[in-house]
Amino acid sequence: MPDSQPQPPPSSSFPSGSGQGDGNSLLLCGARLTDGRTVDVRLGGGRIEAVGTAGSLGGARGGGTGGGGGSGSRVDLSGYLLLPAPVEAHAHADTALSADGEGPVSYDPQDVQRRATEATLLQLGHGATALRAQVRVGDVPGLGALTAVLRARRSLRGLAELTTVAMPRLLTGVAGADGLAILRDAVKMGASVVGGCPDLDPDPTGYVEAVLEVASEQGCPVDLHTDATDPARLARLAAMAGGLRPGVTIGPCGGLGDLPTDVASRTADQLAAAGVTVVCLPQGGCAGSDRRGTAPVRLLRSAGVRLAAGSGALRDTSNPVGRGDPLEAAYLLASHHGLRPEDAYDAVSTSARAALGLPEVRVEAGFPAELLAVRGDRLSGALSLAYSRIVVHRGRVVARTSAVREYCNSAVSAELGLPRQGRGEVS
């Protein structure tokens, strides 16, 4: 197998004339949907314009070869499964790709911007067209790391949507006064979500109260790190968060799985009633979390909690081999935690989009053109062997990852009629 890390292909390999707002359309031909249909999908203006049976849209809008009056482009998706694009609900852009460095993580703004940009492109290659990045503010980095990630966000506009969560360390007591001021400054600078790690503060309840107050003032969503080992603390959080708009997310909540089942179930009911979303991290831990276990996903789902999945650490000291791949997160939810493939993929797509406040995506006319094509014909196979991928953001192809598996010439495969990818022979 080739190196599985996605690399941006040369610009000439992308369809021309498929950008948003340029008057052209993009036609995705012969894609398979999860319901078994094979369809053509026409995109334009950043949205899905039409979905029809294979071959039915080629002559639309003036009969051009790209379905756009002669000015559109085609992408042949024969052999690919077409899905709503996943999103990354929990990334750490400021520390990503730092595991191989010597000494403490560098918070030099240029280092942070470079790592955040590279990490976002890597995750875009996996299919994530939107990412929520946790960024440390206060103490060591001050606001420098946030400034750097916001610069990365601007440079990536049109390729991926990167939003930032401001994460102060302390918010209570004398030491927390500076953190509270910095949190407000971070929102003014452009952080669109307020969060942090209440478990690290001497007064976790006071920390949550401070975050919710700032969120209410600014109209921001909340995203909190917690191991969820204290059910009484979670009950207080649910009581405080209930009804807050635009919403509260917590994660990774690995400690919930260590609680007695009746206690965990009661806590899940409280979170569901408050409308709190839980983002689990099946691929491993992350900064601000001491536990590596995954939240009890089936228990949370059965209680009606919105469950999303994120990647967490991407090759930093919390997980030096983290891949940042949402399809791997879905694979682990299915293979290790007993979710159906459809429910596992929902956790990194539809539910994750809802957690990030993004509009729903379906492969239907009128929905945003945020799509992922994966080699395969069934979702279970795509989660198992998702090597080749084509990523569509705002109606245009923004990333490709191609993999070819070849075997030496063998009479066995010919006799049994086994499928073979690739061209030529391997000697």
C-alpha positions in Angstrom: 0.0 0.0 0.0 1.2 3.6 -0.6 1.7 6.1 2.2 -1.8 6.6 3.6 -1.2 10.3 4.6 -3.2 12.5 2.1 -1.3 15.0 0.1 -2.8 17.9 -1.9 -2.7 16.9 -5.5 -1.4 19.2 -8.2 -4.0 21.8 -9.2 -4.2 20.4 -12.7 -5.8 17.2 -11.3 -8.9 19.1 -10.2 -11.9 19.8 -12.4 -11.7 23.3 -13.8 -14.6 25.7 -13.7 -16.1 24.2 -10.6 -15.6 26.9 -8.1 -18.5 28.4 -6.1 -20.0 31.5 -7.5 -18.3 31.3 -10.9 -21.4 30.4 -12.8 -20.3 26.9 -13.6 -21.7 23.6 -12.3 -20.0 20.4 -11.4 -21.5 17.0 -12.4 -20.8 14.0 -10.2 -21.4 11.0 -12.5 -22.4 7.4 -11.6 -22.1 7.7 -7.8 -23.7 5.1 -5.6 -25.8 6.2 -2.6 -26.3 4.3 0.7 -29.8 3.3 -0.5 -28.3 1.4 -3.4 -29.2 3.8 -6.2 -26.6 4.9 -8.8 -27.1 8.6 -9.6 -25.7 11.7 -11.2 -25.5 14.8 -8.9 -25.3 18.3 -10.2 -23.7 21.0 -8.0 -23.8 24.7 -8.4 -23.6 27.8 -6.2 -22.3 25.7 -3.3 -25.4 23.6 -3.2 -26.8 20.4 -4.7 -28.9 21.5 -7.7 -30.3 18.1 -8.8 -30.0 14.4 -8.2 -31.1 12.0 -11.0 -30.6 8.5 -12.3 -27.2 7.8 -13.8 -26.9 9.5 -17.2 -30.0 11.6 -16.8 -28.3 15.0 -16.0 -25.6 15.0 -18.7 -27.6 17.1 -21.1 -29.2 19.4 -18.6 -28.9 23.2 -18.6 -28.1 23.6 -22.2 -26.7 20.2 -23.1 -23.1 20.9 -22.1 -20.8 18.1 -21.3 -20.5 19.2 -17.7 -24.3 19.7 -17.3 -23.6 23.5 -17.1 -24.4 24.8 -20.5 -21.0 23.8 -21.8 -19.1 25.5 -19.0 -19.3 22.8 -16.3 -17.1 19.9 -15.4 -17.6 16.2 -14.7 -16.2 13.9 -12.1 -16.6 10.2 -12.7 -17.6 8.5 -9.4 -18.1 5.0 -10.8 -17.2 2.7 -8.0 -17.5 5.3 -5.3 -20.0 5.7 -2.5 -21.3 9.3 -2.1 -21.9 10.5 1.4 -22.5 13.8 3.3 -19.0 15.0 4.2 -17.9 14.3 7.8 -16.7 17.1 10.1 -14.1 17.2 12.8 -15.9 18.0 16.0 -12.9 18.0 18.3 -9.4 18.9 17.1 -6.5 20.6 18.9 -5.0 22.8 16.2 -2.5 24.6 18.4 -0.7 21.4 19.5 -1.3 19.2 16.4 1.7 17.5 14.8 4.0 18.5 17.7 4.8 15.0 19.0 8.2 14.7 17.3 9.5 18.0 18.5 12.1 18.3 21.3 11.2 19.8 24.6 7.8 21.6 25.4 5.4 22.3 22.6 6.3 25.5 20.8 3.6 28.2 21.0 5.5 30.5 18.7 2.8 32.0 16.4 4.5 30.9 13.2 4.9 27.4 14.5 1.3 27.2 15.6 0.0 28.6 12.3 2.1 26.2 10.3 1.0 23.2 12.3 -2.7 24.3 12.3 -2.7 24.7 8.6 -1.0 21.4 7.9 -3.3 19.6 10.3 -6.4 21.1 8.7 -5.3 20.1 5.2 -4.5 16.6 6.4 -8.0 16.3 8.0 -9.5 17.8 4.9 -7.9 15.0 2.9 -9.7 12.6 5.1 -13.0 14.3 4.2 -13.6 16.8 7.0 -14.7 20.0 5.3 -15.4 21.7 8.7 -13.4 21.5 11.9 -13.8 22.9 15.5 -10.4 23.6 16.9 -9.7 23.8 20.6 -7.1 26.6 21.3 -5.4 27.3 24.6 -5.6 30.9 25.7 -4.0 32.6 28.7 -0.9 31.6 30.8 1.9 30.3 28.4 0.4 31.1 25.0 -1.5 34.2 26.0 -3.5 35.1 22.8 -0.7 34.2 20.5 -1.9 30.7 19.7 -5.4 31.9 19.0 -4.1 34.7 16.7 -2.1 32.1 14.8 -5.0 29.7 14.3 -7.2 32.5 13.2 -4.6 33.4 10.6 -4.7 29.7 9.5 -8.4 29.9 9.3 -8.3 32.9 6.9 -5.7 31.3 4.7 -7.8 28.1 4.4 -11.0 29.9 3.4 -12.6 28.2 0.5 -10.9 24.9 1.3 -12.3 24.1 4.8 -14.3 25.9 7.6 -12.2 26.2 10.7 -13.8 27.5 13.9 -12.0 28.1 17.2 -12.8 27.3 20.8 -11.1 29.6 23.4 -9.8 27.4 26.3 -8.6 29.3 29.4 -7.0 27.2 32.2 -8.3 29.0 35.2 -11.4 31.1 35.6 -12.1 31.3 39.4 -10.5 33.0 42.3 -7.8 35.6 42.1 -5.8 33.7 39.5 -8.9 33.2 37.4 -9.6 36.9 36.9 -7.0 37.2 34.2 -8.3 34.1 32.5 -11.8 35.5 32.4 -10.6 38.8 30.9 -8.6 36.9 28.3 -11.6 34.7 27.5 -13.6 37.8 26.7 -10.8 39.2 24.6 -10.5 35.9 22.7 -14.2 36.2 21.7 -13.7 39.8 20.5 -10.7 38.6 18.5 -12.7 36.0 16.6 -13.0 32.8 18.7 -16.6 31.7 18.0 -16.9 29.2 20.8 -16.1 29.5 24.6 -14.9 26.5 26.5 -12.1 25.1 28.6 -11.4 22.4 31.2 -13.4 22.8 34.4 -11.8 19.7 35.8 -8.5 21.6 36.0 -9.9 24.5 38.0 -10.0 24.4 41.8 -13.7 25.3 41.5 -15.2 23.3 38.6 -18.7 24.5 39.1 -17.6 28.2 39.3 -15.6 27.6 36.1 -18.7 26.4 34.3 -20.7 29.3 35.6 -18.1 31.7 34.3 -18.0 30.1 30.9 -21.8 30.1 30.6 -22.0 33.7 31.6 -19.5 34.8 28.9 -21.4 32.6 26.4 -24.7 34.1 27.3 -23.2 37.7 27.0 -21.7 37.0 23.6 -24.3 34.6 22.2 -21.6 31.9 21.7 -21.9 28.1 21.9 -20.0 26.3 24.7 -17.6 23.4 24.4 -16.2 22.0 27.6 -13.6 19.3 28.3 -14.5 16.9 31.1 -13.7 13.3 32.0 -17.2 13.2 33.5 -16.2 11.2 36.6 -18.4 13.2 39.0 -22.1 12.6 38.4 -23.2 15.4 40.8 -21.0 17.9 38.9 -22.5 16.8 35.6 -26.0 17.2 37.1 -25.2 20.7 38.1 -23.8 21.4 34.6 -26.9 20.0 33.0 -29.1 22.2 35.2 -27.1 25.3 34.4 -26.8 24.5 30.6 -30.5 23.6 30.1 -32.0 25.9 27.5 -28.8 27.8 26.7 -28.6 28.7 23.0 -26.8 28.2 20.7 -25.9 25.1 22.7 -23.5 23.2 25.0 -21.2 20.4 24.0 -19.1 18.4 26.5 -16.5 15.7 25.9 -14.8 13.3 25.9 -16.6 12.0 29.0 -14.6 8.8 29.2 -15.3 8.6 32.9 -19.0 8.0 32.3 -18.2 4.4 31.3 -16.6 3.8 34.8 -19.7 4.8 36.7 -22.3 2.2 37.8 -24.8 1.7 35.1 -27.8 3.1 37.0 -25.8 6.3 37.8 -24.5 6.7 34.3 -28.1 6.2 32.9 -29.5 8.8 35.2 -26.7 11.2 34.2 -27.4 10.5 30.5 -31.1 11.3 31.1 -30.1 14.6 32.6 -27.8 15.5 29.8 -30.5 14.6 27.2 -33.1 16.7 29.0 -30.8 19.7 29.0 -30.0 19.3 25.3 -26.2 18.8 26.0 -24.3 17.2 23.2 -21.5 14.7 24.0 -18.5 14.4 21.7 -16.6 11.2 22.3 -13.0 10.4 21.2 -12.8 6.8 20.1 -9.3 7.2 18.6 -7.7 8.2 21.9 -7.2 11.0 24.4 -6.4 14.7 24.1 -5.0 17.5 26.0 -7.0 18.4 29.1 -8.3 14.8 29.5 -6.6 12.3 31.8 -8.7 9.3 30.6 -8.3 7.3 27.4 -11.5 5.4 27.5 -14.5 6.2 25.3 -17.8 7.4 26.6 -20.6 4.8 26.8 -22.0 5.6 23.4 -24.9 3.1 23.3 -26.1 4.2 26.7 -26.0 7.8 25.7 -27.8 7.2 22.4 -30.5 5.2 24.1 -31.1 8.1 26.6 -31.6 10.5 23.6 -28.3 12.3 24.0 -27.0 13.8 20.8 -23.7 11.9 20.3 -20.9 13.1 18.0 -17.4 11.7 17.6 -14.1 13.6 17.2 -10.5 12.7 16.6 -8.9 14.5 19.6 -5.1 14.6 19.5 -3.5 14.6 16.1 0.1 13.4 16.6 0.8 15.4 19.7 2.0 14.2 23.1 -1.5 13.1 24.1 -1.6 10.7 21.2 1.6 10.6 19.1 0.0 8.4 16.5 -3.4 10.1 16.2 -4.7 10.2 12.6 -7.4 12.8 12.8 -9.6 10.7 10.5 -13.3 10.9 11.1 -13.9 7.7 9.2 -11.6 5.9 11.6 -13.6 7.3 14.5 -16.8 5.9 12.9 -15.0 2.6 12.2 -14.1 2.3 15.9 -17.6 3.2 17.0 -18.9 0.3 14.9 -16.2 -2.3 15.5 -15.4 -1.6 19.2 -18.6 -0.1 20.5 -21.4 -1.9 18.7 -23.0 0.9 16.7 -24.5 0.1 13.3 -22.3 1.6 10.5 -25.1 4.1 9.7 -25.2 5.3 13.3 -21.4 5.4 13.6 -21.1 7.5 10.5 -24.0 9.8 11.7 -21.8 10.5 14.7 -19.1 12.1 12.5 -21.4 13.6 10.0 -25.1 14.6 10.7 -24.8 14.7 14.5 -21.4 16.3 14.4 -22.6 19.0 12.0 -25.5 19.7 14.4 -23.1 20.0 17.3 -21.1 22.6 15.4 -24.2 24.5 14.4 -23.8 23.7 10.7 -26.8 23.0 8.3 -27.8 19.5 7.6 -26.4 17.8 4.5 -28.2 15.2 2.5 -27.5 14.0 -1.1 -30.7 15.7 -2.2 -31.5 18.9 -4.2 -31.2 22.1 -2.2 -28.8 20.9 0.5 -25.2 22.2 0.9 -22.7 20.6 -1.5 -20.5 19.2 1.3 -19.8 15.7 0.1 -17.3 12.8 0.4 -16.9 10.1 -2.2 -15.2 6.9 -0.9 -14.2 3.9 -3.0 -16.8 1.2 -2.3 -20.4 0.4 -2.7 -21.6 0.0 0.9 -21.1 2.0 4.1 -19.6 -0.9 6.0 -17.0 -1.5 3.3 -16.2 2.2 3.1 -15.5 2.4 6.9 -13.4 -0.7 6.6 -11.3 0.2 3.6 -11.6 3.9 3.0 -8.4 4.5 1.1 -9.5 6.5 -2.0 -11.5 9.6 -1.3 -12.7 12.7 -3.2 -13.8 15.7 -1.0 -16.2 18.3 -2.1 -16.6 21.6 -0.3 -18.9 24.4 -1.4 -19.6 22.6 -4.6 -16.1 22.0 -5.8 -13.5 19.3 -5.4 -10.9 20.4 -2.8 -9.0 17.2 -2.1 -8.3 13.8 -3.5 -6.6 10.8 -1.9 -5.9 7.9 -4.2 -4.7 4.4 -3.3 -4.0 1.5 -5.7 -3.5 -2.0 -4.5 -1.7 -4.3 -6.9 -0.7 -8.0 -6.6 1.8 -9.9 -8.7 0.2 -11.7 -11.7 -1.5 -14.8 -10.4 -3.6 -17.4 -12.0 -5.5 -17.8 -8.7 -7.3 -14.5 -8.9 -8.2 -15.1 -12.5 -9.6 -18.5 -11.8 -11.7 -17.3 -8.9 -12.8 -14.1 -10.6 -11.5 -11.9 -7.8 -11.6 -8.1 -8.3 -8.3 -6.4 -8.9 -7.4 -2.7 -8.7 -4.6 -1.1 -10.6 -3.0 -1.2 -14.0 -0.3 -3.4 -15.4 1.6 -6.1 -13.6 3.8 -6.3 -10.6 6.9 -8.4 -11.3 
